[in-house]
Structure formats: C-alpha cells, structure tokens
C-alpha cells in the first residue's frame, strides 16, 4: 500500500477512497457573479454527513481503530467544510428545519472528532501509536478553527441547535431532545478540554489556543450565560446535564490563581513586580556561590590534589576549586562516588493529567472569568453541586472516577474564590465586615457544600481513595477538606451571630467522630513517593486541621469525641497474667468473653473527653516527620505560606510537644543547616527567613545539649526513632504505661445435664480433686465450719432472747418482727486464695453450690470483692452442704466411658446485651452506617425515571480483623476496576449520537410504510377482539393463534409493550381493573388514558398465556400466587403463573371452564 510519492500509506486504500469521496460529495466553493467564493452544499449533503457519522461509529469505534479520524483530519473536513456549512445557517433563519438538521449532523461528526484522546498502554495497538500524535495536533487545529472562526459564531450555533429542546419542560422532552442537549454540551466540553499535549511542539500561534482565548470566545458567544442558565436550573429543568456542565467549568477554572483573579489592576501589577524581584533575587543567590569560586583568566591551569581522609588513605581530587576550602573538597569527593542505586520502574507523573501547568490570563479574560465566577457563586453554585453530589452518591452509570476528583477540586476552588471575594470586598469598603445575614456575599451562597451529606460523601471518598491508593483523588479530597475548614473558620470569626452558630455546629460534627482524626493522622504518615502535589496537599491539611482543632478545643474545654469501632477484642492466647490460676489453666474463661460484650461495646463506642495534646502526639512519629522533611527539601521552590507551614510543624514538635529528639537525625540536621548557612540557602530577604534561622539555632542548641547529657544519642543520630527510644532519649527514662483494662472474673459454669444438688456438689469437688486443688476444698470446708459455729451461736442467742420475751409478747396478738441473721464474711487466707476466688471458675461454682454469695452482686466484681454467707441460710443448711462436700471428697463420683467430672460442665452463655449510648438508643451495628441520610427525601418526577434509574448498590461491611489484601489481589482489583471504567466509557460514548436525526422530515413517502403497518396491526387487533366477544370459548388452536399475533405485533408495535406494567408483581389488565377496582389502592396506570382502548386487546391476548384459574378461586388464593412471583424490578413483566383469577366483563365470566 504505497501512495504516489512512494511513502507507505498506513490507512487501507479502500477506506481512504471512501472517506475522500464522501468529503468531496459534501460540497465545495464556487464563484458567484461578484467573484467572491462561497460554500455550496452538495445535493445529498445531509445523507453524506450521516454516512460519515456511520463510518466513524461503525468502523473506528467498533474495530478500535482511528483510520477514519486520520483520513478526515488529512481531508481538512472540519476547517474546510463543516465550519462553512454551519456558517450558512443565519441567525434570522431559526425556523429553517433543513438547516437545523444539517447543523445537528455536523455536530454529530465534530463531537467524536474532538473527543479526548487517552493513552491506555494496555489497550493501545499499532494503529493508536501511529495515529495519536497526528490526531492530537489535528484536535488543536479543530479548537483553533472553532473559537477563532470569523464568518460565524460556531459555539453560539451549537447552542442554537439545542435551544428548541431546552425550551421544552423537563417532562415534555423526548429521548431525542435529551440526546441533542447532551451532544451540544459534550461539544463544548471537548473544545474546553483540548490543550497542547506535553512534549509535543505546536507550530502555530499558541495564543489562539490559550485559556484566555477560550474564555474570550465563551464570553463573546454567550456560552457563559448558557452555563449559568443551566446551572441555576439544575434539578428542576435539567438532570444528567449537570455532570457535563461540571466538566466544562472545571476546564475553564483549573489552575487559575484565585488570588490574582480578584485583584484590581494596581494590586496585580504590584504582585507581578514582587514576583519578578523575587525571581531575580533567587537567580542572584544561585550565581553568588559560583561567582565566589569561579575561575579567572589567570588560573586556567589544571590542578590535581591528594586529600588525606584521616585513616591513612588518600583520594585524588581534580580542579582548582579543591584548593578553596575543606567543604568544597569533601563535596567534590562525594560527587565523584560511583555508587548507583538500583533502577526502579518509572512511576506515573504525580501531577494530575487534567490540570496541566499554571495558567496566566490576560486582563480581558481575567475580568470575564471574574464576572462569571461571581455570578455562578450567586446563582448556580448550590443547585449544581448539590445535584452532582446526589449523582455521586447514587453511583450512576454516567459517573466516572475523574468526576469525583473534579467535583472536590471545584468545591475547593470556589470556596477559596468566595473567601477571596469577601476579602477583596472588605478591603474595598475599608475592612468593614458585613453584619447582616441578607448580604449578597453571605455564606449562604456556598451552604450547599457545607452540609452533613457533603461531609459524608467527602469522608467516604477519602477512605476509598486511601484504601485503593488513588492518590490524585485523595489530593483533591484533601484540598476540599482544607478549604471547608478554612471557610468554616472564617464563618466563626465573621461576627455574624447566625454564621457563628452554624460554624460551631459544623465544627462539632466534623470533630465529633474519632474516625476523622484517625484519617488525618494516617494521611500524613503514609507518604512514600507520591510526589510534590501529595506533599503539598497533606501538609496543608495537617497544618490547617491542627490549627482549627486546637482553637476549637480551647473554646470548648468539655469537647467530646466518639469512636465508632465495634470490633470485639480477641483474648490473647499467648502469655497469661501472673496468678490467673494456680495451675495456669482456665480454658473456659479463655475461649469466650460473651458475658463481657456490653463492657467491650461500651469501651469501644462510648464518648470520651478529647485531649488535644494526646491527639497532637499522633503527629510525632517518624513517618509524619519524614513527610514534612521531604516537603521542606523543596525549600527553594516554596512560597512563604508553605515555608511557614513547615516551620510551624517543626516548632510544635520541638517545643510544644517537647520531642525535639525526633529531629535529631543526620540528614535532617544537614537540611536545616543548608537552609540557613549552606551554599544554596534561603533568600535572606524572605519574610520568614528570620523565623527559620531562630528555629534552626534553637534546635541545634538542644541537640548539642542533649548529646552532652546522653552520649548514646550520637549513635541514634544515624537512625530513625521509635516512640520508646525517642521518649528515653528525651526524658532519660522509659515510658511508664499503666494497664487500664480491668481483670475479669472467671467464667460462670453450668451443668450439661440436670442432676440433683448432691450430685452437683460431687461433680464440683471431683473437678477440683482432678486438678490437684484439694487445698481449695479444705479452705471451703474451714469457712463453712466457722460459719456453722457463728450461725449456731446466733441462733442459740435468739432462742434465749425469745424465751425471755415470750411472756411480754402474750399480751400483743400482733406479735413482733422476725430478726434477720447477720451475714458472715468469707475471708481469704492469703493472696493466692483471693486470686483463686476471683479467677478459678470451679472454685466459684463450689462456693455458689454451698450457698455463698457476693456481698454486692450489682457492682462490677474485682479481686477485692467480698463473699458472705447470706442471712437466709440456717446452720442446718450450712451443715448439710458441708456433709455433702465431705462425702464427695472421700467418695468422688465416677462416670461412664471414662469421662471426667470436668466433662459434665460447660460455660454458661451470658445473654448478649446492647450497649446503651446517650446519643443513639439503638446503638451502632456497623462502622459503615450512615448517620444522616444523603440528601433526605426528594420529590421526583415520573418523567425522570427512565432517564435516571438508580443503580443497585450493595453496602460493603468492613472488618478490621480481616487480613490485608496482598499486592497481587490489589493489582487484580485495580485491573478489574479499570476494565469496568473502560466499558462504562465505551457505553457512554456510543450513546452520543442522536439516533432520530431525521424524525422531523416532512416527506410523506417515508411515513407511508409506517402508517400502513400501523393500520394493519389495528385491523388485526379489531378483528381478534370481535372474534373473542362472539366466541368466548377459546380452543388451544385459537390460543396459539393469539400468541402468534402477539409475537408478530411486538416487533412493530413497541409502544403497546409499554402499557404492560408490573404492579406489585402482578399483570394488571383492563378486566382486572374493572373487577377489582373497589379492592385495590394501586396508583392509576397509563392504561386509563384514551390510548388504552387500542391496546387492551393485546394485553388480553397476552394474559391468555397463563392457565385459567378455577371459578371458585377467591382473593386469598390470588394473594398466595402473587407471593410466589419473583419481585424483580429489572423484569418488565412477571413470569407466567399457573393460576389466575377468571376474567369478567359486566359481571359475566369471559373465560371458559372447559379449558381446565
């Protein structure tokens, strides 16, 4: 396949010939009488445009090739034909349907040609590698031609195509109208999204493709007004268009400096002058160390010196700069080392692909974008972002991963824009804050993203992105969370009472959950090599979160937080506590702790007082320190706000938390020294240089002082430090930890079988004898013997007293009250017995069988709890228990099959009790439960159901005790996720095209066949209806004929199928409605409309596929049949059932009983 010049053609010649012939047949330029060329359409221009669309759709997309797009780019279709065709549709010819259809066909071709090109290494073929560079440059030409076309406003023409569909109410729009609106918005999205790819040289003027040119074109052609109109009516007149609208806004404002956007001309000029001066001073600082050691014209001689390394070895260093000082010689020696670290595969660029470099706007574009942002904040911000947040929560099919990232990025950008606008307004009005809640710049304009639903969505996105290691999305969520905190903090300091109260409530909700604190602490700890964007975002979030939380905790000294963990802690089976059992064996107590479920739940879920110092200690570990050190290494490229952020963190570690030893590492000390005294130090004119100089000086002093106190720190300077080592080096002693977990008593036992009391005591004694614990039995016998003596003495005294007082009581028929015996305390002989009473389950069982009880059974038991002989036991009862113990001791029980006494016992299952919480009566069953419903009740229109059917989701439960996923499992999970995203994108792109482009044609011949087919179906249904009425008894042949007719009509009568609806998994027909009208409360169906008469016969024929029900069947039988039908929303009609109610008309049965 070679062309005439001999170069190989990478496109098949037949494909190129077809495309070239279609482009030639589309039209061309001709000379009129005046000699000026104008574009003239071909005779079949509309059909040619549709043929080109089919080639793109069925050749390029179906076969995953780019040949057609390459041929169209080389044929100059867009700039040479389509734009001139669109220019032939004048503004005053809006009612020209032919021109409108041609314009729509043009945009149906331009949308796939301008569709974003992605480099997916796994999916790319040889054709992709050949065509992608050419098509990227072609798309740049498309964008330049569209936004700079002088003969017509192409972007405005696109809006004119969609204007008739937009003018219709949301319920009156057809699927074609929705497709046209989506097509036009996607065209605008594509034009805004096209940008020069990195590393590709563009020969033409890049100013025609800049963001300033794009914003100017959008403003001049009223696209910005269209965006504002759609955004302000989102949710009412528009539904799915919100996501595409968000993409357009994202590509308009991304990487635009918000601070410069709201500056006036004088402030902007001053800022640019300061930036230029700062850059010049940095350049001078870079040249200064070189100029100090630069060679002169008199010392251009070669030099080689030997350097003594101090261990008897010499190193050779070349160059005259080695003669300057020892530091230079050491640096040259370090640079000459030949160690090379192992090569690792190149990682993806951390900078988000859809952000690009920072944007510089000209004065006109800056004013236009500023006006758009202000109007969008005033009217469209809340409706648009509330609507998109609901779509993200519902996980619609047209929602992709990058939509979540764009959503949070835009929230952060517009929140910063709103705060900057308020600051600019205050500076313009003399720093007078607004005190009225009705002010235009009030925080109500951004309240749509400061509610609880947004916080839930944000927390879920942060957790998912951390778990799946999607760092770009995590960066966007961190930026969003930071701006939310800054906005709420400004509300708290606004001076407006309502705003302060709302801000207080928001902060209390954010800081109430301990899960949020854990996530922020972990984000700064997990940095490895995600890049500078992640470093900047996580350090900014950490700095802002600590600052706002510290201020809030000082104002609310009784701040409470709640942990939502509901994981039952497993008992460690390794080392046992000393003194648990004399024999060290308590298997029943070790196996289960269900009797302590309530205690575990209370410990892991109840509120506790918040301690800020304790929380700040979570940012001391070496992982967090390394994150800020990695961030500080970019000190020459950081601005003052970023340098201040790092300075405040190191100051907090060294002085507020008094853990400066975490900074005593060789590389950290060298970094601090180079920042102040090194050859490439900070600029001394920098505003924060003095603060950094003082901080480094104090840290180095503490390091030297600490080395004098503890010389072992010299060795530790080489290594990172764990918490225990850092505490010892800082304070000189090991950290003392107190166990807060209370020991638990032995498990309560019960008997496997129902036996008498004497046998129960015998079993308990036998278990203790089997375990060689006879001394426990002896101790129980001694305590019972003492109790018998004491109780018998009390009884004898009571008898004596009663005999003396009997004479006095004869004259009182009511008698005196019976005295209660005092309790007898059981005393342990030593600590071993005291521990055994608390821990040994078998000893506790014997004591309970003997009648002993705890003194305070309602309180939690401790080793110091007292046991007593209750007052209601007499001396004879105690003696009886003692006799049973003596009998069992001298005659232990025996059991069949060689079983032991221990086999007759089992642990008593304690009833599981719910934990009682102050804030939740029903407790929390799962740590994924949502405290607030996302969005609350929302009124929906029936017309939206076919456009926006919710996707079925299944809640995933997290188990903290589950094993972490391996690298292979994570890779497989990521691979399957990417495949789902590609399939979703492919479905979304295939639905771009408006399939009914020619349904407005006025050609009667095109509709003749359709009308004739409809008439034949109508006559056939009418004949069948009359036959059914004349012959109510239907045979099997007639049923088969009816089924055949129903199947024949299903292909040509799709509208009738819509009338067959499911209502609670039951087929509703006209006859059913007439017979059951008084009994049902169902919503009236569409069959009540006037069109139902034409389709009633078809529903009647379809109902014959079910077997007729006996005439004696009643409503209860029908309900039983209905319960067996599968209630699946995805099935348009229920399955065939075996029984149904007989159809009746005017009180008479229509079905024949002979069919049974």
Secondary structure by P-SEA (a helix, b strand, c coil): ccccccccccccaaaaaaaaaaaaaccbbbbccccbbbbbbccaaaaaaaaaaaaaaccccccccaaaaaaaaaaccccccaaaaaaacccccccaaaaaaaaaaaaaaaaaaacccccccccccaaaaacaaaaaaaaaaaaaaaaaccccaaaaaaaaaaccccccccccccaaaaaaaaaaaaaaaaaaacccccccccccccccccaaaaaaaaaaaaaaaaaaaaaaacccccccaaaaaaaaaaaaccccccccccccaaaaaaaaaaaaaaaaaaaaaaacccccccccccccbbbbbbbcccccbbbbbbcccccccaaaaaaaaaaacccccccccccccccccccccbbbbcaaaaaaaaaaaaaaaaccaaaaaaaaaaaaaaccccccaaaaaaaaaaaaaaaaaaaaaaaaaaaaaccccccccccccccccccccccaaaaaaaaaaaaaaaaacaaaaaaaaaaaaaaaaaaaaaaaacccaaaaaaaaaaaaaaaccaaaaaaaaaaaaacccccaaaaaaaaaaaaaaaaaaaaaaaaccbbbbbbccccccccccccccccccccccccccccccccaaaaaaaaacbbbbbbaaaaaaccccaaaaaaaaaaacccccccaaaaaaaaaaaaaaccccccccccccaaaaaaaaaaccccccccccccaaaaaaaaaaaaaaaaaaaaaacccccccccccccaaaaaaaaccccbbbbbcbbbbccbbbbbcccccaaaaaaaaaaaaaaacaaaaaaaaaaaaaaaaaaaaaaaaaaaaaaaaaccccccccbbbbbbbbbbbbbbbccaaaaaaaaccaaaaaaaaaaccccccccccccccbbbbccccccaaaaaaaaaaaaaaaabbbbbccccccccccccccccbbbbbbcccccccccccccccccccbbbbbccccccccccbbbbbbbbcccccccaaaaaaaaaaaaaaaaaaaaaaaaacccccccccccccccaaaaaaaaaaaaaaaaaaaaaaaacccccaaaaaaaaaaaaaaccccaaaaaaccccccccccaaaaaacccccccccccccccccccaaaaaaaaacccccccccccaaaaaaaaaacccccccccccccccccccccccccccccccc
